[in-house]
Amino acid sequence: MPKRTFLKLPEAKRNRILDVAIDMVLTYPIQDITISHIVKHAQILRGSFYQYFTGIEDLLFYLYQQFIEASERHTIDRLHDEKIDIFVFLKEGFDQD
């Protein structure tokens, strides 16, 4: 979980850091994601990174949590907007996998 200092950052700066991290996750194997790359491309100091997160695992876990929450919101919105029966929706999801 990010530290309170990260959550208090201006939204644009938070998003810049997260966008770089997301780009890394989509581009590189997880073991190749580095703090050095994130701070360079997010244009923050390495010390600042540690004011926001305890380490790279902390940042990646936060991204994972954000992804899960967004997926849940999307699912709930779709069920509500399309008035799909939950059991039909789940069956469709399992059939696709």
Secondary structure as GFF3:
##gff-version 3
##sequence-region A 1 97
A	DSSP	alpha_helix	4	7	.	.	.	ID=ss1
A	DSSP	alpha_helix	11	27	.	.	.	ID=ss2
A	DSSP	three_ten_helix	30	32	.	.	.	ID=ss3
A	DSSP	alpha_helix	35	42	.	.	.	ID=ss4
A	DSSP	alpha_helix	46	52	.	.	.	ID=ss5
A	DSSP	alpha_helix	56	82	.	.	.	ID=ss6
A	DSSP	alpha_helix	86	96	.	.	.	ID=ss7
###
